[in-house]
Amino acid sequence: MKTYLIEKYGDQSAVHAAELPDPQPGPEDVLVEIHAASVNPLDFKIRDGAFKRILPYRLPLVLGNDLAGVVVRVGSSVTRFAVGDEVYARPDKDRIGTFAELIAVHQDDLAPKPAVLTMAQAASLPLVALTSWQALVEKAQVRPGQKVLIHAGSGGVGTIALQLARHLGAHVATTASAANAGLVKELGADVVIDYRAQDFEQLLDGYDVVLDTLGGETLEKSLRVLKPGGKVISIAGPPDADFARELGANPLLRQAMNALSFRTRRRAKRHGVTYSFLFMKADGGQLRELTRLVDAGQIHPVVDRVFPFDRTRDAMEYAEKGRAKAGKVVIAME
């Protein structure tokens, strides 16, 4: 099969096309012919080696963390899927590789593709939709009437998190450029902060939840817009001990991660709020819940541009350099 992979960690020049043997599904695996995949910031971090201590991948490594496609074979113990089913998924962190023609995915990580979406649209969703669900539903347990701030509302995670927060009944604020103000309002934002001209810390107060997608100074300021007991959930800040435990990390690595987030957690405590790091996990059950919301018209994907498979490197460069105006960059295999 054709793939795009790395043989060593590095910049974009490390990514190249290569032929690999077709994957062989195990008893509980589903072999999927990939019709589309999407590009995520996680792809760049994995390529660069940013996670090599906590996600020790074996090289060469096929990149890619999202897919939509058709089932072409099922393992002997698979009960939920059959050949011909249209599916989508974020494969488990240990089994990535969607920049390829085929992939074997555990049946627990797959879900039926939303019927109302094209393959390209469906491929844009799994990672960002699961991130939004696990942040707002699982961790924050957002309830109607709560105030939620979602940073970078026109980004891949932001465009879905805004819609999910609106569905959950929250009052939603977001940061975005003035050019994207109309889009994020349509997606569910009640308050839009122009991050180029306004300081959200000066304008917002008393929030219950912040979903931080940017880290750094934005994370520090986010602690100060929460009311006592509020929560910051970050996908861009320092990892914490809970994340290390979820990974099954050894005690030394747990201690190191705890140290990385110590300053942020201490500042959060001073403000009477909590900080947690989120590294989303594959979950076919949660994807099924999201499929229902998509098919009911509660959530729709935002796709900036679709590249053909033979231009995967161009798609990655386009996304990494921030050329996308809003939403996701997708790679179509056909």
Secondary structure as the mmCIF struct_conf table of DSSP 4:
data_model
#
loop_
_struct_conf.conf_type_id
_struct_conf.id
_struct_conf.beg_label_comp_id
_struct_conf.beg_label_asym_id
_struct_conf.beg_label_seq_id
_struct_conf.end_label_comp_id
_struct_conf.end_label_asym_id
_struct_conf.end_label_seq_id
STRN STRN1 LYS A 2 ILE A 6
BEND BEND1 GLU A 7 LYS A 8
BEND BEND2 ASP A 11 ASP A 11
HELX_RH_3T_P HELX_RH_3T_P1 GLN A 12 ALA A 14
STRN STRN2 VAL A 15 GLU A 19
HELX_LH_PP_P HELX_LH_PP_P1 PRO A 21 PRO A 23
TURN_TY1_P TURN_TY1_P1 PRO A 27 GLU A 28
STRN STRN3 ASP A 29 VAL A 39
HELX_RH_AL_P HELX_RH_AL_P1 PRO A 41 ASP A 48
TURN_TY1_P TURN_TY1_P2 GLY A 49 ILE A 54
BEND BEND3 LEU A 55 LEU A 55
HELX_LH_PP_P HELX_LH_PP_P2 TYR A 57 ARG A 58
BEND BEND4 LEU A 59 PRO A 60
STRN STRN4 LEU A 61 VAL A 62
STRN STRN5 LEU A 67 VAL A 74
TURN_TY1_P TURN_TY1_P3 SER A 76 SER A 77
BEND BEND5 ARG A 80 ARG A 80
TURN_TY1_P TURN_TY1_P4 VAL A 83 GLY A 84
STRN STRN6 GLU A 86 ALA A 89
HELX_RH_3T_P HELX_RH_3T_P2 LYS A 93 ARG A 95
BEND BEND6 PHE A 99 PHE A 99
STRN STRN7 ALA A 100 ALA A 100
BEND BEND7 GLU A 101 GLU A 101
STRN STRN8 LEU A 102 HIS A 106
HELX_RH_3T_P HELX_RH_3T_P3 GLN A 107 ASP A 109
STRN STRN9 LEU A 110 PRO A 112
HELX_LH_PP_P HELX_LH_PP_P3 LYS A 113 PRO A 114
TURN_TY1_P TURN_TY1_P5 ALA A 115 VAL A 116
BEND BEND8 LEU A 117 LEU A 117
HELX_RH_AL_P HELX_RH_AL_P2 MET A 119 ALA A 123
TURN_TY1_P TURN_TY1_P6 SER A 124 SER A 124
BEND BEND9 LEU A 125 LEU A 125
HELX_RH_AL_P HELX_RH_AL_P3 PRO A 126 TRP A 133
HELX_RH_PI_P HELX_RH_PI_P1 GLN A 134 LYS A 139
BEND BEND10 ALA A 140 ALA A 140
TURN_TY1_P TURN_TY1_P7 PRO A 144 GLY A 145
STRN STRN10 LYS A 147 ILE A 150
BEND BEND11 HIS A 151 ALA A 152
TURN_TY1_P TURN_TY1_P8 GLY A 153 SER A 154
BEND BEND12 GLY A 155 GLY A 155
HELX_RH_AL_P HELX_RH_AL_P4 GLY A 156 HIS A 167
TURN_TY1_P TURN_TY1_P9 LEU A 168 GLY A 169
STRN STRN11 HIS A 171 ALA A 176
HELX_RH_3T_P HELX_RH_3T_P4 ALA A 178 ASN A 180
HELX_RH_AL_P HELX_RH_AL_P5 ALA A 181 LEU A 187
TURN_TY1_P TURN_TY1_P10 GLY A 188 GLY A 188
BEND BEND13 ASP A 190 ASP A 190
STRN STRN12 VAL A 191 ASP A 194
TURN_TY1_P TURN_TY1_P11 TYR A 195 ALA A 197
HELX_RH_AL_P HELX_RH_AL_P6 PHE A 200 LEU A 203
STRN STRN13 TYR A 207 ASP A 212
BEND BEND14 THR A 213 LEU A 214
HELX_RH_AL_P HELX_RH_AL_P7 GLY A 216 SER A 222
TURN_TY1_P TURN_TY1_P12 LEU A 223 ARG A 224
BEND BEND15 VAL A 225 VAL A 225
STRN STRN14 LEU A 226 SER A 234
BEND BEND16 ILE A 235 GLY A 237
HELX_RH_AL_P HELX_RH_AL_P8 ALA A 241 LEU A 247
TURN_TY1_P TURN_TY1_P13 GLY A 248 GLY A 248
HELX_RH_AL_P HELX_RH_AL_P9 PRO A 251 LEU A 260
TURN_TY1_P TURN_TY1_P14 SER A 261 SER A 261
HELX_RH_AL_P HELX_RH_AL_P10 PHE A 262 ARG A 270
TURN_TY1_P TURN_TY1_P15 HIS A 271 GLY A 272
STRN STRN15 THR A 274 PHE A 277
HELX_RH_AL_P HELX_RH_AL_P11 GLY A 284 ASP A 295
TURN_TY1_P TURN_TY1_P16 ALA A 296 GLY A 297
BEND BEND17 GLN A 298 GLN A 298
STRN STRN16 VAL A 303 PRO A 308
HELX_RH_3T_P HELX_RH_3T_P5 PHE A 309 ARG A 311
HELX_RH_AL_P HELX_RH_AL_P12 THR A 312 GLU A 320
TURN_TY1_P TURN_TY1_P17 LYS A 321 GLY A 322
BEND BEND18 LYS A 325 GLY A 327
STRN STRN17 LYS A 328 ALA A 332
#
